[in-house]
Amino acid sequence: MKHLIWFSEIKWDYMVTRKQQILKRFPQDTKILFIEPFVVGKQQNWFPRHYGNITVLTIPFLKAIPQPLIASLFNLRFIRWLFGMLGSLYFKFFSILLGFSNRNRVIGLSSVFWGKIAAKQRATIHFYDANDAHLDFPGTPTWLEEYLKAYLTVAQLCFSVSPEISESIESLGARNIHLLGNGVDFDHFSTPQARPDRLKNITRPILGYAGAMDWLDSALIREICLANSDHEIILIGPEIRQGWFENQSAFKGLGNLTYLGKVNYQDLPAYVQAFKIALIPFVVDELTKPLNPNKLYEYSAAGKPVVSMNYSSTIHNLRDVIFVGTSQHDFVEQIQRADKEFKPELSRQLALDNSWNKISVTMMATILSVEK
């Protein structure tokens, strides 16, 4: 594989996620074109930006839109066709200009909105990386399923991060599905770091969470705070919906809860290493059921006990390594258990078994085996 085009649902510099971790580890002689979406208020790469063998390009295209009136316009097939044509022409121009137009290329997709156009691109291999249940997010338009199905009809290969997602995409026509979970940059999170300045004035032990805010169970977090009044509960990460933290009525009056916002990925290990116990206090519902979060392995690489709600088969199957709560009350009790029964050698092995180095090698080898 000498040329790879990846149609992404997130921007390259939004957060360091699965796509960046894997692609940065592909061989340097693999030329990669990363197509990112347009996001209001973020830096756009209207002209190609180069990061070694990776080229990032912003193309305004179809996406979920929170404004009902604008979203309703995209329910019109003609409007979607028009945007598709414009995006396709923009993509075609730059793919030719950058040397990615030959048929000896591989097409990877994690943005379902590109499904129909990506399916029509000539390539030796089309593959789908199902890193999330892409059709299940709130606000997903009903017409998006046909875009994913269109791509799955040509995709010779699919990667899935959880059994639940594998089952879901198989029902839509996916074939040759490989379970390839999320992971961790082990050295990045395991190398000891100095305590961050923002935490130096906190003298109480820290129960911490690092990740996106939108999956969190605010009622559970309140129970954690009330049951652990001698601890500081720290939340770190971006709000997908701006103002999420301030709008949580469950957080009112809690004197031991602090939200620090998004932390740079380079600095994140220092924060996680400052935790006494790392938390995954997710809501248990259909949206979290297929999740296999990076933070699980990042916490483990940092040598921290992990307490999680039992929201997915991935979590359920790790009960011998992490501490899993089945209710709010049980979650609070698992925090007490984690403090006394943590086995760091099992945690370390979990992280090593799920390193991004291993995952990227496996993905590349699987693609090459199908390409032959």
Secondary structure as the mmCIF struct_conf table of DSSP 4:
data_model
#
loop_
_struct_conf.conf_type_id
_struct_conf.id
_struct_conf.beg_label_comp_id
_struct_conf.beg_label_asym_id
_struct_conf.beg_label_seq_id
_struct_conf.end_label_comp_id
_struct_conf.end_label_asym_id
_struct_conf.end_label_seq_id
STRN STRN1 HIS A 3 PHE A 7
BEND BEND1 GLU A 9 ILE A 10
TURN_TY1_P TURN_TY1_P1 TRP A 12 TYR A 14
HELX_RH_AL_P HELX_RH_AL_P1 ARG A 18 LEU A 23
TURN_TY1_P TURN_TY1_P2 LYS A 24 ARG A 25
BEND BEND2 PHE A 26 PHE A 26
TURN_TY1_P TURN_TY1_P3 GLN A 28 ASP A 29
BEND BEND3 THR A 30 THR A 30
STRN STRN2 LYS A 31 GLU A 36
TURN_TY1_P TURN_TY1_P4 VAL A 40 GLY A 41
BEND BEND4 LYS A 42 LYS A 42
BEND BEND5 TRP A 46 PHE A 47
STRN STRN3 ARG A 49 TYR A 51
TURN_TY1_P TURN_TY1_P5 GLY A 52 ASN A 53
STRN STRN4 ILE A 54 THR A 58
BEND BEND6 PRO A 66 GLN A 67
HELX_RH_AL_P HELX_RH_AL_P2 PRO A 68 LEU A 73
TURN_TY1_P TURN_TY1_P6 PHE A 74 ASN A 75
BEND BEND7 LEU A 76 LEU A 76
HELX_RH_AL_P HELX_RH_AL_P3 ARG A 77 LEU A 97
TURN_TY1_P TURN_TY1_P7 LEU A 98 GLY A 99
BEND BEND8 ASN A 102 ASN A 104
STRN STRN5 VAL A 106 LEU A 109
HELX_RH_3T_P HELX_RH_3T_P1 VAL A 112 TRP A 114
HELX_RH_AL_P HELX_RH_AL_P4 GLY A 115 ALA A 119
TURN_TY1_P TURN_TY1_P8 LYS A 120 LYS A 120
BEND BEND9 GLN A 121 GLN A 121
BEND BEND10 THR A 124 THR A 124
STRN STRN6 ILE A 125 ALA A 130
BEND BEND11 ASN A 131 ASP A 132
TURN_TY1_P TURN_TY1_P9 HIS A 134 LEU A 135
BEND BEND12 PHE A 137 PHE A 137
TURN_TY1_P TURN_TY1_P10 PRO A 138 GLY A 139
TURN_TY1_P TURN_TY1_P11 THR A 142 TRP A 143
HELX_RH_AL_P HELX_RH_AL_P5 LEU A 144 LEU A 152
TURN_TY1_P TURN_TY1_P12 THR A 153 VAL A 154
BEND BEND13 GLN A 156 GLN A 156
STRN STRN7 LEU A 157 SER A 160
BEND BEND14 VAL A 161 SER A 162
HELX_RH_AL_P HELX_RH_AL_P6 PRO A 163 SER A 171
TURN_TY1_P TURN_TY1_P13 LEU A 172 GLY A 173
BEND BEND15 ASN A 176 ASN A 176
STRN STRN8 ILE A 177 LEU A 179
STRN STRN9 VAL A 184 VAL A 184
HELX_RH_AL_P HELX_RH_AL_P7 PHE A 186 SER A 190
BEND BEND16 THR A 191 THR A 191
HELX_LH_PP_P HELX_LH_PP_P1 ALA A 194 PRO A 196
HELX_RH_3T_P HELX_RH_3T_P2 ASP A 197 LEU A 199
TURN_TY1_P TURN_TY1_P14 LYS A 200 ASN A 201
BEND BEND17 ARG A 204 ARG A 204
STRN STRN10 ILE A 206 ALA A 210
BEND BEND18 GLY A 211 GLY A 211
HELX_RH_3T_P HELX_RH_3T_P3 MET A 213 TRP A 215
STRN STRN11 LEU A 216 LEU A 216
HELX_RH_AL_P HELX_RH_AL_P8 SER A 218 ALA A 227
TURN_TY1_P TURN_TY1_P15 ASN A 228 ASP A 230
BEND BEND19 HIS A 231 HIS A 231
STRN STRN12 GLU A 232 ILE A 236
BEND BEND20 GLY A 237 GLY A 237
BEND BEND21 ILE A 240 ARG A 241
TURN_TY1_P TURN_TY1_P16 GLN A 242 ASN A 247
HELX_RH_3T_P HELX_RH_3T_P4 SER A 249 PHE A 251
TURN_TY1_P TURN_TY1_P17 LYS A 252 GLY A 253
TURN_TY1_P TURN_TY1_P18 GLY A 255 ASN A 256
STRN STRN13 LEU A 257 TYR A 259
TURN_TY1_P TURN_TY1_P19 TYR A 265 ASP A 267
HELX_RH_AL_P HELX_RH_AL_P9 LEU A 268 GLN A 273
TURN_TY1_P TURN_TY1_P20 ALA A 274 ALA A 274
BEND BEND22 LYS A 276 LYS A 276
STRN STRN14 ILE A 277 ILE A 280
STRN STRN15 PHE A 282 PHE A 282
BEND BEND23 ASP A 285 ASP A 285
TURN_TY1_P TURN_TY1_P21 GLU A 286 PRO A 290
HELX_RH_AL_P HELX_RH_AL_P10 ASN A 294 ALA A 301
TURN_TY1_P TURN_TY1_P22 ALA A 302 GLY A 303
STRN STRN16 VAL A 306 MET A 309
BEND BEND24 SER A 312 SER A 312
HELX_RH_AL_P HELX_RH_AL_P11 SER A 313 HIS A 316
TURN_TY1_P TURN_TY1_P23 ASN A 317 VAL A 321
BEND BEND25 ILE A 322 ILE A 322
STRN STRN17 PHE A 323 GLY A 325
BEND BEND26 THR A 326 SER A 327
HELX_RH_AL_P HELX_RH_AL_P12 GLN A 328 GLU A 341
HELX_RH_AL_P HELX_RH_AL_P13 PRO A 344 ASP A 353
TURN_TY1_P TURN_TY1_P24 ASN A 354 ASN A 354
STRN STRN18 SER A 355 SER A 355
HELX_RH_AL_P HELX_RH_AL_P14 TRP A 356 GLU A 371
#
